[in-house]
Amino acid sequence: MKSRKERRQYFFAIRQMVAREVKRKYARSYLGVVWSVLNPLLTMAVMSMIFSTIFKRSIENFPIYYLTGSIFWQLFSGATQSAMTALVDNKTLLLKVKLTKQTFVIARVFTALTNFGYTCIAYALMLLVFRIRPSVYILLFPIDVLFMLLFSLGIGMALCILYVFFADIKYLYSVLLTLWMYLSAVFYPVDNLSLSMQKIVSANPVYAYIRFARDVVLYGSMPRQEVWLQISVWGVLSFAAGYLILRKYENLVMQRI
C-alpha cells in the first residue's frame, strides 16, 4: 500500500504533467483554451449545414445529436492517440524519476479529460440555445464519462506498449480510428442502416457511450439495461486488460526505449 505522502506525490506528478500538456498544446495559439470551446461549435455548425438537410426527417435536434457524439468521440480518440506515445515521449523522465509507467498514460488521458471539460462549456451553451430541457437523468452523464475514461485508459495502456516495440502502430491506429468513427454513428441515425449493420454498430463500445449520453441528455430518458451493461463491462475489461499488458511488458520497455 502506498503511504499518504507517496499518493500525494503521485497525484502532484499527474497534475503537473497534465498542466504541461495543456500548455504545450496551446503554446502557439492566441486564443489558447478558448479553441476547446470554439472548435466543437464551429465543427457543429459545418456538420449541421452539410447533414441537417439529409437527416432532417430522421434526427430531431441534429446539431445536439451530432455534438453529443462528437465530444465523446474526441475524448476517446484524443485520449488513446496521446496515450500511445506517452512512454516514448517521456523516456528522459522514465530514466530519472521513479514513477510508474501507468502515471504517464493516466496523465495523457486526464489531459484529454481536461479538454473535454472545456468542450462541455460549449456543449452546455448549445443545450441552452436549442432549448434542451435537462431531466433528472442528466445526473448520470458523469458515470458515462467515467466508464469512457476507463475504456480509453485500457486502450491507451495497450497502445503505449505496442508503440514502444512497433512504432508503425501509430499510423495503423490512425486508419483504424477513421473506420471506428464511421461505425460509431456520430452523425447519422442507426435506424437507417440495414439490420446487419445495426448489429455491428450496436456492438461498438464507443457507440454505447455515445448512445448513453444521448439518452440522458438529448432524450431525457433512462438508458436501457443493455447499454448500462455495455459501458460498464467494456470499461472495466478494457482497463483490466490494458493494465495487465502494461505490467507484463513494462520491464522490457526500458530496454527498447
C-alpha positions, -999 to +999 in steps of 0.1 A: +000+000+000+012+035-008+017+060+020-002+092+021+030+111+011+035+088-019-001+092-030+002+130-027+034+130-048+017+107-073-012+130-079+011+160-079+031+145-107-001+138-127-013+174-122+020+188-133+021+166-164-015+175-174-007+212-169+024+208-191+005+190-219-023+216-219+002+245-220+021+228-248-010+222-269-019+259-269+016+274-267+014+290-302-023+299-300-035+334-293-069+321-281-055+292-261-080+270-244-108+291-259-103+269-290-115+240-270-148+258-268-149+273-303-137+242-321-168+220-313-191+249-321-176+256-355-174+219-364-211+215-353-221+244-375-203+230-405-217+195-400-252+208-394-251+227-427-239+196-445-261+169-429-291+186-414-309+185-448-300+149-454-311+137-419-337+164-410-366+139-411-346+112-393-330+131-364-346+157-342-322+184-329-295+172-352-268+197-340-271+184-305-273+148-317-240+154-336-223+174-309-230+147-283-214+120-304-186+143-315-174+153-280-173+117-268-155+106-299-130+133-295-125+123-258-118+087-268-096+094-299-077+122-283-070+102-251-059+070-269-038+087-295-019+108-270-015+079-245+001+058-273+032+079-273+033+086-235+062+064-227+084+072-257+078+110-253+088+108-216+118+085-218+140+110-201+116+112-171+113+075-171+151+072-165+154+100-140+122+098-119+107+069-100+072+070-114+051+040-126+046+036-163+009+040-158+014+075-145+024+088-179-006+072-196-030+085-169-016+120-174-023+119-211-059+106-206-065+132-180-053+159-204-079+147-228-105+148-200-094+184-193-100+194-229-133+175-227-142+197-198-136+229-218-156+214-247-185+207-223-188+245-218-197+248-255-220+218-252-239+233-223-243+266-242-258+247-272-282+228-249-295+263-238-296+276-274-316+246-287-338+246-255-330+211-245-346+208-211-325+188-187-341+159-169-330+142-137-312+116-158-286+141-169-270+134-135-259+101-150-237+118-175-206+117-153-210+079-149-208+076-187-177+098-188-161+077-160-165+044-179-154+061-211-122+071-193-116+035-181-121+022-216-097+048-230-072+041-203-072+004-211-068+010-249-041+036-242-020+014-219-020-014-245-012+010-273+017+026-254+034-008-251+028-016-288+042+017-298+075+010-280+080-022-300+063-013-332+062+024-340+042+019-372+011+012-350+007+049-348-002+051-385-022+019-385-042+031-355-050+064-373-066+044-401-085+022-376-098+053-359-113+065-392-132+033-396-141+032-359-156+067-361-178+058-390-191+028-370-199+050-340-229+068-355-215+102-347-235+120-374-261+095-388-291+076-374-285+039-367-322+031-376-314+039-413-289+011-415-295-025-425-301-049-397-267-065-401-250-030-399-272-021-369-258-051-350-223-042-359-227-006-347-246-017-316-216-039-306-192-010-309-181+001-274-177+038-283-213+039-297-225+025-264-210+056-246-224+080-272-258+063-270-259+065-232-250+103-234-278+109-259-303+091-238-296+111-206-290+145-222-309+147-255-338+124-249-341+128-211-346+090-206-330+062-186-306+042-208-316+006-214-302-021-193-281-035-222-264-001-226-256+001-189-241-034-192-221-024-223-205+007-209-196-009-176-183-042-189-163-026-217-148+000-194-137-025-167-125-052-191-105-027-212-089-012-182-080-046-167-066-059-200-046-027-206-032-027-171-021-063-172-004-058-206+015-028-193+026-046-161+037-077-181+059-058-205+069-027-186+104-041-177+111-046-214+101-010-221+133+004-206+154-019-228+138-007-260+134+030-252 
